[in-house]
Amino acid sequence: MKIIKTRNGNSLTLELQGRLDTLTSPELEAVINTVLDGVNELTIDCRYLEYISSAGLRVMLCAEKKMNDKGAMKVVNVNDMVNEIFEITGFSEILTIE
């Protein structure tokens, strides 16, 4: 998986490319744990995310909880397959998906 970070003031966008699964979710978790200082708006761009597993969902949930204390998080450009996973797991009710 590739993670592209774009920071604009207090806003941070993480563009995810590839698969977010058991093997790659620790990489995203490490990035989230190190880049949120001074961030009050986190956007996770899933335009090029091919798949998300339960391990990836856990990282998204942890990021949402961290951002609840700092500001807001949203997930954008979700494809049909990833959106179906969010719907089935109930994450569509937890995350702000645009």
N, CA, C and O atoms as CSV, one atom per row, in Angstrom:
chain,resi,resn,atom,element,x,y,z
A,1,MET,N,N,0.839,-1.169,0.000
A,1,MET,CA,C,0.000,0.000,0.000
A,1,MET,C,C,0.886,1.234,0.000
A,1,MET,O,O,1.975,1.245,0.574
A,2,LYS,N,N,0.392,2.267,-0.656
A,2,LYS,CA,C,1.086,3.551,-0.699
A,2,LYS,C,C,0.210,4.582,0.000
A,2,LYS,O,O,-1.007,4.598,-0.187
A,3,ILE,N,N,0.827,5.439,0.803
A,3,ILE,CA,C,0.125,6.502,1.513
A,3,ILE,C,C,0.752,7.828,1.105
A,3,ILE,O,O,1.940,8.060,1.327
A,4,ILE,N,N,-0.062,8.699,0.504
A,4,ILE,CA,C,0.413,10.012,0.102
A,4,ILE,C,C,-0.161,11.034,1.081
A,4,ILE,O,O,-1.377,11.148,1.240
A,5,LYS,N,N,0.737,11.774,1.734
A,5,LYS,CA,C,0.341,12.769,2.736
A,5,LYS,C,C,0.386,14.156,2.118
A,5,LYS,O,O,1.382,14.542,1.507
A,6,THR,N,N,-0.706,14.907,2.282
A,6,THR,CA,C,-0.759,16.288,1.817
A,6,THR,C,C,-1.270,17.143,2.962
A,6,THR,O,O,-2.395,16.971,3.430
A,7,ARG,N,N,-0.430,18.064,3.407
A,7,ARG,CA,C,-0.811,18.929,4.529
A,7,ARG,C,C,-1.016,20.347,4.034
A,7,ARG,O,O,-0.233,20.874,3.243
A,8,ASN,N,N,-2.087,20.948,4.517
A,8,ASN,CA,C,-2.404,22.332,4.189
A,8,ASN,C,C,-2.841,23.009,5.477
A,8,ASN,O,O,-4.011,22.942,5.852
A,9,GLY,N,N,-1.914,23.654,6.149
A,9,GLY,CA,C,-2.222,24.275,7.435
A,9,GLY,C,C,-2.575,23.219,8.469
A,9,GLY,O,O,-1.774,22.331,8.761
A,10,ASN,N,N,-3.775,23.321,9.018
A,10,ASN,CA,C,-4.247,22.361,10.022
A,10,ASN,C,C,-4.974,21.177,9.418
A,10,ASN,O,O,-5.487,20.327,10.146
A,11,SER,N,N,-5.024,21.109,8.091
A,11,SER,CA,C,-5.711,20.007,7.396
A,11,SER,C,C,-4.686,19.030,6.838
A,11,SER,O,O,-3.638,19.425,6.327
A,12,LEU,N,N,-5.008,17.758,6.945
A,12,LEU,CA,C,-4.151,16.701,6.420
A,12,LEU,C,C,-5.000,15.735,5.611
A,12,LEU,O,O,-6.055,15.290,6.061
A,13,THR,N,N,-4.530,15.417,4.421
A,13,THR,CA,C,-5.175,14.395,3.600
A,13,THR,C,C,-4.221,13.229,3.457
A,13,THR,O,O,-3.046,13.400,3.129
A,14,LEU,N,N,-4.748,12.030,3.710
A,14,LEU,CA,C,-3.998,10.796,3.478
A,14,LEU,C,C,-4.676,10.065,2.331
A,14,LEU,O,O,-5.809,9.601,2.462
A,15,GLU,N,N,-3.988,9.965,1.220
A,15,GLU,CA,C,-4.518,9.234,0.068
A,15,GLU,C,C,-3.990,7.807,0.136
A,15,GLU,O,O,-2.781,7.578,0.135
A,16,LEU,N,N,-4.906,6.858,0.196
A,16,LEU,CA,C,-4.536,5.450,0.313
A,16,LEU,C,C,-4.603,4.794,-1.058
A,16,LEU,O,O,-5.590,4.939,-1.779
A,17,GLN,N,N,-3.550,4.073,-1.410
A,17,GLN,CA,C,-3.501,3.384,-2.693
A,17,GLN,C,C,-3.163,1.923,-2.463
A,17,GLN,O,O,-2.164,1.607,-1.818
A,18,GLY,N,N,-3.987,1.035,-2.986
A,18,GLY,CA,C,-3.737,-0.398,-2.859
A,18,GLY,C,C,-4.701,-1.053,-1.898
A,18,GLY,O,O,-5.891,-0.738,-1.885
A,19,ARG,N,N,-4.184,-1.968,-1.090
A,19,ARG,CA,C,-5.002,-2.743,-0.158
A,19,ARG,C,C,-4.663,-2.365,1.278
A,19,ARG,O,O,-3.494,-2.274,1.653
A,20,LEU,N,N,-5.704,-2.147,2.073
A,20,LEU,CA,C,-5.531,-1.881,3.502
A,20,LEU,C,C,-5.983,-3.144,4.229
A,20,LEU,O,O,-7.175,-3.360,4.448
A,21,ASP,N,N,-5.009,-3.972,4.598
A,21,ASP,CA,C,-5.320,-5.268,5.184
A,21,ASP,C,C,-4.382,-5.551,6.358
A,21,ASP,O,O,-3.721,-4.641,6.861
A,22,THR,N,N,-4.326,-6.778,6.783
A,22,THR,CA,C,-3.518,-7.166,7.932
A,22,THR,C,C,-2.040,-6.810,7.751
A,22,THR,O,O,-1.366,-6.428,8.707
A,23,LEU,N,N,-1.549,-6.937,6.531
A,23,LEU,CA,C,-0.140,-6.657,6.277
A,23,LEU,C,C,0.174,-5.170,6.206
A,23,LEU,O,O,1.265,-4.750,6.593
A,24,THR,N,N,-0.774,-4.362,5.714
A,24,THR,CA,C,-0.495,-2.947,5.477
A,24,THR,C,C,-1.090,-1.998,6.524
A,24,THR,O,O,-0.683,-0.839,6.600
A,25,SER,N,N,-2.031,-2.465,7.318
A,25,SER,CA,C,-2.667,-1.573,8.297
A,25,SER,C,C,-1.683,-1.042,9.351
A,25,SER,O,O,-1.854,0.092,9.798
A,26,PRO,N,N,-0.668,-1.801,9.765
A,26,PRO,CA,C,0.301,-1.217,10.706
A,26,PRO,C,C,1.023,0.005,10.132
A,26,PRO,O,O,1.389,0.919,10.872
A,27,GLU,N,N,1.225,0.016,8.828
A,27,GLU,CA,C,1.880,1.162,8.183
A,27,GLU,C,C,0.995,2.409,8.305
A,27,GLU,O,O,1.485,3.484,8.651
A,28,LEU,N,N,-0.303,2.268,8.023
A,28,LEU,CA,C,-1.212,3.408,8.154
A,28,LEU,C,C,-1.319,3.845,9.603
A,28,LEU,O,O,-1.337,5.041,9.894
A,29,GLU,N,N,-1.390,2.887,10.510
A,29,GLU,CA,C,-1.476,3.215,11.935
A,29,GLU,C,C,-0.253,4.014,12.379
A,29,GLU,O,O,-0.384,4.981,13.130
A,30,ALA,N,N,0.929,3.619,11.924
A,30,ALA,CA,C,2.161,4.327,12.279
A,30,ALA,C,C,2.135,5.752,11.734
A,30,ALA,O,O,2.536,6.687,12.427
A,31,VAL,N,N,1.670,5.925,10.504
A,31,VAL,CA,C,1.579,7.262,9.916
A,31,VAL,C,C,0.621,8.122,10.731
A,31,VAL,O,O,0.943,9.258,11.079
A,32,ILE,N,N,-0.551,7.584,11.032
A,32,ILE,CA,C,-1.552,8.344,11.790
A,32,ILE,C,C,-1.000,8.737,13.159
A,32,ILE,O,O,-1.242,9.851,13.624
A,33,ASN,N,N,-0.270,7.846,13.799
A,33,ASN,CA,C,0.275,8.135,15.125
A,33,ASN,C,C,1.368,9.197,15.109
A,33,ASN,O,O,1.697,9.760,16.153
A,34,THR,N,N,1.932,9.474,13.940
A,34,THR,CA,C,3.047,10.422,13.894
A,34,THR,C,C,2.728,11.748,13.218
A,34,THR,O,O,3.526,12.681,13.323
A,35,VAL,N,N,1.597,11.874,12.528
A,35,VAL,CA,C,1.367,13.090,11.742
A,35,VAL,C,C,0.200,13.957,12.225
A,35,VAL,O,O,-0.112,14.961,11.585
A,36,LEU,N,N,-0.439,13.603,13.311
A,36,LEU,CA,C,-1.638,14.334,13.719
A,36,LEU,C,C,-1.381,15.557,14.592
A,36,LEU,O,O,-2.325,16.281,14.910
A,37,ASP,N,N,-0.135,15.811,14.989
A,37,ASP,CA,C,0.146,17.011,15.785
A,37,ASP,C,C,-0.243,18.250,14.993
A,37,ASP,O,O,0.220,18.444,13.869
A,38,GLY,N,N,-1.091,19.087,15.578
A,38,GLY,CA,C,-1.519,20.320,14.932
A,38,GLY,C,C,-2.584,20.154,13.873
A,38,GLY,O,O,-2.981,21.131,13.237
A,39,VAL,N,N,-3.057,18.930,13.670
A,39,VAL,CA,C,-4.095,18.663,12.664
A,39,VAL,C,C,-5.456,18.676,13.338
A,39,VAL,O,O,-5.665,17.999,14.345
A,40,ASN,N,N,-6.386,19.452,12.778
A,40,ASN,CA,C,-7.750,19.406,13.306
A,40,ASN,C,C,-8.759,18.951,12.252
A,40,ASN,O,O,-9.952,18.843,12.535
A,41,GLU,N,N,-8.277,18.686,11.038
A,41,GLU,CA,C,-9.129,18.123,9.997
A,41,GLU,C,C,-8.347,17.061,9.237
A,41,GLU,O,O,-7.368,17.365,8.555
A,42,LEU,N,N,-8.787,15.817,9.363
A,42,LEU,CA,C,-8.139,14.693,8.682
A,42,LEU,C,C,-9.077,14.168,7.607
A,42,LEU,O,O,-10.236,13.856,7.880
A,43,THR,N,N,-8.570,14.073,6.388
A,43,THR,CA,C,-9.325,13.494,5.284
A,43,THR,C,C,-8.597,12.247,4.823
A,43,THR,O,O,-7.399,12.278,4.543
A,44,ILE,N,N,-9.326,11.162,4.747
A,44,ILE,CA,C,-8.765,9.922,4.207
A,44,ILE,C,C,-9.393,9.710,2.836
A,44,ILE,O,O,-10.592,9.460,2.712
A,45,ASP,N,N,-8.556,9.815,1.813
A,45,ASP,CA,C,-9.000,9.707,0.425
A,45,ASP,C,C,-8.839,8.259,-0.037
A,45,ASP,O,O,-7.725,7.738,-0.101
A,46,CYS,N,N,-9.958,7.621,-0.356
A,46,CYS,CA,C,-9.961,6.204,-0.725
A,46,CYS,C,C,-10.137,5.977,-2.227
A,46,CYS,O,O,-10.497,4.882,-2.660
A,47,ARG,N,N,-9.881,7.016,-3.009
A,47,ARG,CA,C,-10.069,6.917,-4.466
A,47,ARG,C,C,-9.351,5.706,-5.050
A,47,ARG,O,O,-9.883,5.040,-5.939
A,48,TYR,N,N,-8.157,5.418,-4.564
A,48,TYR,CA,C,-7.362,4.318,-5.115
A,48,TYR,C,C,-7.223,3.149,-4.136
A,48,TYR,O,O,-6.332,2.311,-4.278
A,49,LEU,N,N,-8.113,3.104,-3.141
A,49,LEU,CA,C,-8.106,1.985,-2.202
A,49,LEU,C,C,-8.890,0.832,-2.818
A,49,LEU,O,O,-10.073,0.975,-3.128
A,50,GLU,N,N,-8.235,-0.299,-2.993
A,50,GLU,CA,C,-8.848,-1.446,-3.660
A,50,GLU,C,C,-9.620,-2.344,-2.710
A,50,GLU,O,O,-10.589,-2.988,-3.114
A,51,TYR,N,N,-9.199,-2.395,-1.445
A,51,TYR,CA,C,-9.779,-3.348,-0.494
A,51,TYR,C,C,-9.474,-2.875,0.917
A,51,TYR,O,O,-8.430,-2.272,1.166
A,52,ILE,N,N,-10.394,-3.152,1.844
A,52,ILE,CA,C,-10.149,-2.881,3.258
A,52,ILE,C,C,-10.613,-4.085,4.065
A,52,ILE,O,O,-11.728,-4.571,3.876
A,53,SER,N,N,-9.762,-4.564,4.960
A,53,SER,CA,C,-10.091,-5.711,5.820
A,53,SER,C,C,-10.479,-5.213,7.203
A,53,SER,O,O,-10.508,-4.008,7.454
A,54,SER,N,N,-10.775,-6.142,8.092
A,54,SER,CA,C,-11.127,-5.767,9.461
A,54,SER,C,C,-9.964,-5.050,10.153
A,54,SER,O,O,-10.186,-4.170,10.985
A,55,ALA,N,N,-8.746,-5.416,9.817
A,55,ALA,CA,C,-7.583,-4.733,10.396
A,55,ALA,C,C,-7.547,-3.279,9.936
A,55,ALA,O,O,-7.223,-2.387,10.720
A,56,GLY,N,N,-7.872,-3.042,8.693
A,56,GLY,CA,C,-7.940,-1.675,8.175
A,56,GLY,C,C,-9.070,-0.891,8.806
A,56,GLY,O,O,-8.921,0.297,9.092
A,57,LEU,N,N,-10.203,-1.545,9.025
A,57,LEU,CA,C,-11.334,-0.896,9.690
A,57,LEU,C,C,-10.958,-0.467,11.103
A,57,LEU,O,O,-11.351,0.607,11.558
A,58,ARG,N,N,-10.199,-1.307,11.791
A,58,ARG,CA,C,-9.768,-0.974,13.148
A,58,ARG,C,C,-8.911,0.288,13.145
A,58,ARG,O,O,-9.066,1.141,14.019
A,59,VAL,N,N,-8.011,0.416,12.173
A,59,VAL,CA,C,-7.157,1.606,12.086
A,59,VAL,C,C,-8.012,2.839,11.803
A,59,VAL,O,O,-7.774,3.904,12.372
A,60,MET,N,N,-9.001,2.698,10.931
A,60,MET,CA,C,-9.904,3.827,10.642
A,60,MET,C,C,-10.655,4.245,11.907
A,60,MET,O,O,-10.815,5.437,12.171
A,61,LEU,N,N,-11.112,3.269,12.683
A,61,LEU,CA,C,-11.841,3.566,13.915
A,61,LEU,C,C,-10.925,4.277,14.920
A,61,LEU,O,O,-11.341,5.238,15.566
A,62,CYS,N,N,-9.710,3.816,15.047
A,62,CYS,CA,C,-8.748,4.469,15.949
A,62,CYS,C,C,-8.474,5.905,15.515
A,62,CYS,O,O,-8.383,6.803,16.352
A,63,ALA,N,N,-8.343,6.120,14.217
A,63,ALA,CA,C,-8.121,7.472,13.706
A,63,ALA,C,C,-9.320,8.357,14.007
A,63,ALA,O,O,-9.157,9.512,14.401
A,64,GLU,N,N,-10.513,7.831,13.825
A,64,GLU,CA,C,-11.741,8.586,14.125
A,64,GLU,C,C,-11.778,8.987,15.598
A,64,GLU,O,O,-12.124,10.122,15.926
A,65,LYS,N,N,-11.425,8.064,16.476
A,65,LYS,CA,C,-11.425,8.366,17.917
A,65,LYS,C,C,-10.394,9.441,18.252
A,65,LYS,O,O,-10.677,10.339,19.046
A,66,LYS,N,N,-9.206,9.362,17.660
A,66,LYS,CA,C,-8.180,10.371,17.908
A,66,LYS,C,C,-8.642,11.740,17.418
A,66,LYS,O,O,-8.420,12.750,18.085
A,67,MET,N,N,-9.278,11.771,16.268
A,67,MET,CA,C,-9.702,13.043,15.697
A,67,MET,C,C,-10.912,13.618,16.419
A,67,MET,O,O,-11.132,14.827,16.351
A,68,ASN,N,N,-11.694,12.813,17.098
A,68,ASN,CA,C,-12.824,13.327,17.872
A,68,ASN,C,C,-12.343,14.314,18.929
A,68,ASN,O,O,-13.052,15.266,19.254
A,69,ASP,N,N,-11.152,14.098,19.465
A,69,ASP,CA,C,-10.583,14.999,20.467
A,69,ASP,C,C,-9.944,16.238,19.852
A,69,ASP,O,O,-9.786,17.250,20.535
A,70,LYS,N,N,-9.572,16.176,18.571
A,70,LYS,CA,C,-8.810,17.244,17.940
A,70,LYS,C,C,-9.634,18.068,16.951
A,70,LYS,O,O,-9.324,19.235,16.712
A,71,GLY,N,N,-10.667,17.480,16.380
A,71,GLY,CA,C,-11.421,18.140,15.319
A,71,GLY,C,C,-12.331,17.163,14.619
A,71,GLY,O,O,-13.257,16.629,15.228
A,72,ALA,N,N,-12.077,16.918,13.332
A,72,ALA,CA,C,-12.970,16.064,12.544
A,72,ALA,C,C,-12.178,15.212,11.559
A,72,ALA,O,O,-11.072,15.558,11.145
A,73,MET,N,N,-12.784,14.090,11.203
A,73,MET,CA,C,-12.223,13.207,10.190
A,73,MET,C,C,-13.314,12.862,9.207
A,73,MET,O,O,-14.461,12.641,9.595
A,74,LYS,N,N,-12.961,12.814,7.931
A,74,LYS,CA,C,-13.906,12.364,6.914
A,74,LYS,C,C,-13.199,11.431,5.949
A,74,LYS,O,O,-11.986,11.507,5.755
A,75,VAL,N,N,-13.987,10.551,5.350
A,75,VAL,CA,C,-13.499,9.595,4.364
A,75,VAL,C,C,-14.149,9.972,3.041
A,75,VAL,O,O,-15.372,10.094,2.964
A,76,VAL,N,N,-13.349,10.158,2.004
A,76,VAL,CA,C,-13.873,10.620,0.722
A,76,VAL,C,C,-13.500,9.668,-0.411
A,76,VAL,O,O,-12.594,8.843,-0.284
A,77,ASN,N,N,-14.224,9.807,-1.521
A,77,ASN,CA,C,-13.955,9.056,-2.759
A,77,ASN,C,C,-13.949,7.544,-2.538
A,77,ASN,O,O,-13.046,6.842,-2.993
A,78,VAL,N,N,-14.962,7.059,-1.839
A,78,VAL,CA,C,-15.052,5.629,-1.533
A,78,VAL,C,C,-15.688,4.904,-2.722
A,78,VAL,O,O,-16.766,5.279,-3.182
A,79,ASN,N,N,-15.009,3.862,-3.213
A,79,ASN,CA,C,-15.582,3.097,-4.323
A,79,ASN,C,C,-16.669,2.154,-3.809
A,79,ASN,O,O,-16.845,2.001,-2.601
A,80,ASP,N,N,-17.392,1.528,-4.726
A,80,ASP,CA,C,-18.536,0.701,-4.361
A,80,ASP,C,C,-18.166,-0.474,-3.467
A,80,ASP,O,O,-18.895,-0.786,-2.526
A,81,MET,N,N,-17.043,-1.130,-3.749
A,81,MET,CA,C,-16.666,-2.298,-2.960
A,81,MET,C,C,-16.314,-1.906,-1.521
A,81,MET,O,O,-16.766,-2.556,-0.578
A,82,VAL,N,N,-15.524,-0.864,-1.347
A,82,VAL,CA,C,-15.156,-0.421,-0.009
A,82,VAL,C,C,-16.385,0.116,0.715
A,82,VAL,O,O,-16.545,-0.109,1.915
A,83,ASN,N,N,-17.252,0.823,-0.002
A,83,ASN,CA,C,-18.477,1.334,0.603
A,83,ASN,C,C,-19.368,0.190,1.089
A,83,ASN,O,O,-19.997,0.298,2.142
A,84,GLU,N,N,-19.424,-0.890,0.337
A,84,GLU,CA,C,-20.215,-2.054,0.759
A,84,GLU,C,C,-19.673,-2.626,2.070
A,84,GLU,O,O,-20.448,-3.033,2.935
A,85,ILE,N,N,-18.365,-2.659,2.220
A,85,ILE,CA,C,-17.757,-3.141,3.461
A,85,ILE,C,C,-18.125,-2.211,4.616
A,85,ILE,O,O,-18.454,-2.674,5.708
A,86,PHE,N,N,-18.071,-0.896,4.375
A,86,PHE,CA,C,-18.487,0.069,5.401
A,86,PHE,C,C,-19.953,-0.148,5.784
A,86,PHE,O,O,-20.304,-0.095,6.963
A,87,GLU,N,N,-20.800,-0.389,4.795
A,87,GLU,CA,C,-22.237,-0.593,5.053
A,87,GLU,C,C,-22.479,-1.871,5.862
A,87,GLU,O,O,-23.201,-1.848,6.859
A,88,ILE,N,N,-21.886,-2.965,5.439
A,88,ILE,CA,C,-22.105,-4.268,6.084
A,88,ILE,C,C,-21.620,-4.262,7.526
A,88,ILE,O,O,-22.250,-4.859,8.398
A,89,THR,N,N,-20.514,-3.596,7.776
A,89,THR,CA,C,-19.920,-3.591,9.119
A,89,THR,C,C,-20.506,-2.517,10.031
A,89,THR,O,O,-20.226,-2.499,11.229
A,90,GLY,N,N,-21.310,-1.631,9.473
A,90,GLY,CA,C,-21.872,-0.541,10.266
A,90,GLY,C,C,-20.966,0.672,10.359
A,90,GLY,O,O,-21.314,1.649,11.021
A,91,PHE,N,N,-19.813,0.631,9.710
A,91,PHE,CA,C,-18.891,1.758,9.756
A,91,PHE,C,C,-19.454,2.978,9.032
A,91,PHE,O,O,-19.012,4.101,9.279
A,92,SER,N,N,-20.418,2.773,8.147
A,92,SER,CA,C,-21.036,3.911,7.474
A,92,SER,C,C,-21.807,4.779,8.462
A,92,SER,O,O,-22.086,5.945,8.182
A,93,GLU,N,N,-22.151,4.214,9.617
A,93,GLU,CA,C,-22.830,4.970,10.666
A,93,GLU,C,C,-21.851,5.643,11.619
A,93,GLU,O,O,-22.210,6.582,12.329
A,94,ILE,N,N,-20.606,5.152,11.630
A,94,ILE,CA,C,-19.595,5.660,12.557
A,94,ILE,C,C,-18.752,6.748,11.904
A,94,ILE,O,O,-18.478,7.782,12.514
A,95,LEU,N,N,-18.342,6.511,10.661
A,95,LEU,CA,C,-17.463,7.429,9.946
A,95,LEU,C,C,-18.261,8.443,9.139
A,95,LEU,O,O,-19.381,8.160,8.712
A,96,THR,N,N,-17.693,9.610,8.932
A,96,THR,CA,C,-18.274,10.595,8.024
A,96,THR,C,C,-17.739,10.275,6.638
A,96,THR,O,O,-16.556,10.460,6.355
A,97,ILE,N,N,-18.629,9.792,5.780
A,97,ILE,CA,C,-18.231,9.372,4.432
A,97,ILE,C,C,-18.875,10.320,3.425
A,97,ILE,O,O,-20.094,10.492,3.402
A,98,GLU,N,N,-18.052,10.916,2.612
A,98,GLU,CA,C,-18.546,11.851,1.595
A,98,GLU,C,C,-18.235,11.334,0.222
A,98,GLU,O,O,-18.570,11.980,-0.772
